[in-house]
């Protein structure tokens, strides 16, 4: 509570828009074949030969169209990013407030940018009430035994004031870091007053970028320096003539500050109350979209399936079939740890992979490796920051919520994988920020299949690991010497999470 101000916030930089996924002709041909061969039996040789011929004819056009479409999307995103950056550095009010409030959304003390005037930004911060603090602190007796000591009023107020200063400084530091054109911040702190249980202002003032960025923030006690570094700072906790803190918190008089007074005059404590207080902002600030940072990013580079492209080409009114997300019609076979099987040739043209789970958050990852399980380069590592590899032959399709479950999907075209890829590892890793293990996952299940066949595997909920290989796809030779792809259920992992998983497969995580 009293060390938030010791954090460092990296200054914002002009956004760099990542390029679209690289697509190749083998991928386009695999997509086209999957479409044209759909519904044809394995013994319909003439029809299958004709379908493959049509696929070979259509694949180059499909590839060129997708590459051009994705290139256009990248250009539009780059232009939008440039416009956003120009608006941010020019202190456009809507842009600055939206950007700063996104940064504030995960702060321990709710903050909200409410306006910009020139290069000065106005911020309101909701500090935790002093009544939420305990009135005892751990200690030891004269004989060395642990005990609880009752805090004096002044000690409790000092604790609360230090926490307030810590959050004020952290809010100022983060505000300056994400709003490069802002030179000063007018900040007002609201809290619930212990005597009246009504919200009121506990502190306000103006702080310049230079004062905050040059201030030494090395220890918890430095948080109290917010009172000295600002301009026209007022605080609800005063200092007595003897230099001690007062034992009460008194709301500040805001009558000489029209802006703050207006907030007080137009906010209601309760819907039926006629008394104007700031309580109406209490819920608004605390509900400052805290889940924003966890919201899934939009998939601007979603690759259109061959069916979608063909429908657009022919302007057909029929509903396009979405190959990557078409339902698996066959009843799935349940796999056990260590079990392996040979995939039918039809599966080479398009496999759907889905990992569903509850209880905690996890990410699906793919490694395209040699026979020894090592990637040729980091480009063969498919994860949330690099969702495509092998010219689109292995792709993550993103997460979706399905009732109480979270489902992350992937699409793999085995026939389009380059020859150096002898094995594909399907793995999961827990969200590194939570510190949770695979034991926190419930109802976890991996599904792999296509229209004619499907398989499922339930990985163990192992509390000792944070990353796990669930299954492997690997090249093999049949007894007749024919190349085949096989599937193996695994369910083994690493205690050190994504780092250990990536290093084991040759990915440079430095």
N, C-alpha and C positions, 0 to 999 in steps of 0.2 A: 504493500500500500504506500510505502514511503520511498520507493526507489524507482518509480516509473520514469522519472526524469533522467535517469542514467542511461536510458536507451538512446541509440543512435538511429537516425532516419536518413536513408540515402536520398540525395536530391533527385528530383524527377528529371528525366531526360527526354528528348524528342522520341516519340514511339517509333520502333522499327517493326514494320509489318512483316511477319514471316512469309516466305514464298509458298506457293501451292505445292502439293505433293507431286513428285515426279512420276509420270506414267510412261509405260513402254508398250510396244506392240505385243509382246507375249501376254501381258495383262489384258489388253483389249481383245485379243483373240480368244483368251479363256472366257471372258465375259460373253462374247458373241457366241461361242460354242455352247455355253451353258444355256443360253436363250434358245438357240435353234435346235438343240438336242432334247430340250425338255419334252417329256411325254413320249419319246421314241423308245421302243424296246430294244434290248441289246441285240436281238436277232433281225431287226429291220435294217439290214446292211445297206440296201440301196438308199433308203430314206436317210440313214445316218450319214452316208457319204455325201449326199446332196446337201444335208444340213451343214456339214463341215465346210463344203465348198462355199455356201452362202456366208458362213462365218468369216472365212478367209477374205471374201470380197468386202464385207462390211467393216471389218476391224480397223483398217487404216482410216476410214472416214470417221468412225466413232472416236478413235484416238485423237485425230486432229480437232474434232469439234470440242471434246472435253478439254484439251490443252488450251484452245483459244478461249473457251468460256472461263476457265480458271484464271488465265492470264488477265482477262478483263476484270474479274472480281478482285484480283490483287491490285490492279491499277486503281479501282474505285476505293478500296480500303486504304491504300496509300494516300490518295487525295483527301479522304475523310480525316485520316490521322494528321495530315499536315494542317488542315483547317482547324482541327481541334487544338493543336499545339499553338497555332497563331492566336487563337482566341484565349487560350490559357495565359500566355505571356503578355497579352494585351489587357489582362484583367477584366475580360468579359464576365459580368457578374454571374450569369447562369452557369457558365462553364467552370468558373473558379469554385462556386459553392457546391456544385455537383461533385467535382473532383475531390475537394477537401472533405466533404461529408462521406464520400466513399472511404477515404483514408481513416476518418474518425470512427467508422461503423464498428470496429472491433476494439475500441478503447474501453478501459475499465470505468472511466467516468464519461458518460454520454456527452458529446459535444456536437454543436451544430453551427455551421457558418450561415449567417442570416442576411448578409449583404456585403457589398463592396462599394467603396466610395474612393475613386481614384486608385491609389495604391494602398489603401487602408481597408482591411477586412474586419468585419464585426463577427464575433463568435460568442455564443452562449454555452456555458458548460454546466452540467448538472452534477454537483458533488454529492457523494454519499452523506446521509444525515449522521450527525454525531451520535444520535441514539442507536444507530446500527453498530456502533463499536462496543466491545465488551468493557465492563467496568473493573475487570481484574486482569492481572498480568502474572505470568509464571515467575517464580522466584525461589529462593532457598532460605531456610531458617538459619539461625546462628550455628546450629549443629550440622548444617549441610544437607538437611532434608528438603526435598521439593515441596513447594507450597504455592498458594495463590495469594497475591497481594492486591488489595483494593487500590485502584488508582485514585489519586486526588483529582479534584475538578480541573486544576491547572494542568496536571500531567495528561489528562484525557483530552483537554483542549489542545495542548501542544501536539499530541499525536494526530488529532484531526486536522490541525492547521498544517502540519508537515505533509500529511497525505494530500491535502488540498493544494498546497504549493507544488508538490510532485506532479500532480495531474495537470495543473496549470502550465508548468514548464514543458511537460511532455506534449500537451496540446499545442502550445506555441511552436515548439520545435517541429512537430509533424506538419502543422499548418504552413510554416515557412518552407519546409522541404518539398511540398507538393504544389505550392503556388509561387513560382519563381519571380513573378512580377510584384508580389506584395512586399512592401517595406515595413509595415507596422500592422499590428493587430490590436483592436479594441476588444477586450475580453471581459465578460461579466460572469460571475459564478453564482449559481442559485443553489439553495439547500433548504431543507425544512427546519425552521427555527425550533429549538427544543422547548421554549416556553409556550408558544402558541400552536405548534404543530402546523403552521402555515408556511408556505414557501415564500422566500424573500431573497434579496441579494446579500451575499456574504462577502463579495469582493468584486472590484472592477478596476480597470486602468487601461493604459496603452503601453504596449511593449514593442520595441523596434527589433528588426531582424538583427542588427549589429549587436544589440545588448544581449540577445539570447544566444546567438552563434559564437560570441566571444566569451561568454560567461563560463567559468570553470565548473563543471558538473561532475564531481568526483565521489561524493558521499551523500548519504541521505539528508544530512543537515543542510546541505546546499539548497535544498528545495525551498527553504524559508527566504532565500535571497530574492524570490520573486517580488517580495514587498519593496525591495530597495532598487531593483533594476528597471521598474516601470515608471511611467509618467502619470501623475495625478492618481496614484493608487490609493484606494480606500479599502479597509478591511473591517469585518464585523467583530474581529478579535483585536482589542486595543492593548496598549502597553501602559502599565501603571507608572507613576512618578519614580518608583524605585527600580524600574526596568523589568518587572515581572509581567507575564501575560495576565490579562483579566480572567476572571473565572466565569464569565458569561459570554454568550454570543448574541449580539444585538443586530437586528436587520439594519441595513444602511438606508439613509435618507436619499432617495433618488429624485427628489423634486427638482433639483437643479440640472438634471440630465433628462431632457425631454424624451429621448429615444427609449431609455430604460423605463421611465415613468409610463410611457405609452404601452409598453408590454404589461406592466402591472394593471393599467386601467382597462385593458381589453382581454384580460384572462380571468377565468372563473375557477374558483376552488371546487365548487360543486354546481351541477346544472341548475339546482333550485336556489342557489345562494345569490344574494344581492351584493355581497362583499366582493370587491375586485381584488384578486391576488394573482400570483403567478402560477398557481397549481395547475392551470390548464396546460402549461408547458411541460409539466412533470412527465406525464405519459408520453407526450410527443417526442421528447428528447430521449427518453429511455427506450423508445421503440424506433430507434434510428437505424432500422434495417440491419441488425447485427449479422444476418446470414448472407449479406451481400458478397463477402469474400469467398463464400463457399458455393455460390451459384455457378452452375456449369456454364462454360463459355459456349457461345453460339458457334456452330460448325459451319463457318462461311464456305469452307472448301469441301462441302459434301459432294462426293462424286456421283454424278447421275449414272444410273445403271444403263445397261445396253437397252433394256426395255423402254426406259424413259426417252432415250435418244431416238430410238426407232419410232416411238409414238410421235415425237415432235417432228421427225422427218416426214412421216406419212400423214401427219395431222389426223391420226385416227381418233375416233371418239371413244374407242374402247379403253377401259381402265388399264393403265400400264402395270405389268407385273414387276415388282421390286425384288430382284434376285437376292440382294444382300440381306433382305429382311423377310423373305418369303417364309411362311410357316413350314415347319417340319411335320409332314403328314404321318410319317411312320411312328409306331409306338416305340419309345426309346428302350434300348437294352441297358441294364445297369452293369457297370464295370466295378471290379474290385481292385484294390491296390496291387500293382504288379502285373495285372492282366494286360495282354496285348492282342491285337487282331489286325488282319490285313484289310485295308480299305478297298472297296470296289472302285473300278476305274472311273465310274461316273462321279465319284467324290472328288476326283482330281480337279474337276472343272469349277468347283465352288463349294466350300465348306462354310457353314454358319456356326459360329462359336458364341456361347452366351454364358456368363458367370453371374448367377443370382445369389443374393445374400441378404441378411438382416443383421441387426445388432451393432455394427460398427461400419466404418468406411474402409474400402480396399480398392486397389487399382489393378486392372488387368495389364499384363506386359507380355510381349512376345520377343524371343531371341531367335534370330536366323543364324545358325551356326554350321561349322563343319562337323565331321563325324566325331570329333573329340569334344564337341560342345562349346567351341570358342568362336566368337564372331570374327569376321574378316576385318570389320571396322565398326566404329560406333554407329554408322548408318544402318546397321543390321539390328539395332535395338529399337523396338517399337514400344513407346510408352506415351503418357498423356501429353508430353511436350514434343513428341515426334511420332505422330499417329500413323505414319505410312512408311513402308519400306519396299524394296525390290520393285520399284516402278509401279506401286499400287497392288502388288500381288499379296501383300499382308497389310491389313488396315484395321485400326480401331474405329468403331462406329459411334462411340460415346456411351454415356450412361443415361438411363431413364428410370423413373420410378414406376413400378407396377404394383399398386396397392401398398402393402407394407414392405415389399421387396425392392431392392435396387438391382438393376440388371445392366451389366456392361457387355456390349457385343463387339464382335470382330468378324471380319470376312477374310478368307484365305483361298487363294487359287494355287493349289499345289502344282498344276501344270505350267504355271507362269513363273515359278521360282527359278532363279538362275542355278546352274549346275553346282556352283560352289556351296550352295545351301543344301547340306545333307540332313539337317535336323532342324526342327522348329520346336522350341520349348514354350509351353503355355504356362505362365506363372502369375501369381498375385503377390502384392505387397501391401501391408497395412499403411494407412496414412501416417507418415513419419511424425507429424506434429502432435498426434494424440498419444504416442507411446504405447498404444494397445498392441496386443498380440493376436495371433490367429484364433486363440481361444475365445476372443470376443465376438467372432462371427457365429451367427446362428442360421440354420436352414441354408447353408452354403451348398451350391451344386453347380457343376460344370456340365454344359450340354454341347455336344458336337454332332453335326449331322447335315443332311441335305434332304430333298423331298422324299427319297426312297428309303432312307435308313437314318437312325439316330442312336446316340449313346450318351449316357449320363454317368457322372462320377461324383460322389460326395466326399470331399477332402476331409481329413481329420481336423477337429477343432483343437489344435495343439497349442497350449498356453506358453510353450517354451520357444516359439518361433514367431518371427514377424514377416517373413517372406517364404513363399512355398512354390515349388514346381508341382503343378497339378497334373499335367499330362505332357506327352511328347508325341510329335509326328516325325517319323524318320524314314529315310529311303532304305530299301532292302532288296534282296534278290530272292525270287521264289525258287523252289526246288528245280524248276525248269529253266532257271537262269533269267527269267523275265523280271524287269525292274518293277517294284511295287512300293507303295507307301503304307506304313504301318502306324497304328495308334497304340500308345501305352499309357495306362493310368499310373501315376506316381504317388503324389501326396507326401513329399518330403521337403524340408526347408532349412532356413538359416535364422539363427537367433538375432543376428545383427541387421536383419531387414534388407532393404533394397540395396545397400552398399555391398553386403556379402553376396547377395544374389547376382548383382551386376558384375562384381569382380570374378565370381566363379565362372562367368561366361565370357570373360575377356573384355568387358566394357570398362573404359577408363573413366572412373568417377571422380578424378581429381578436380 
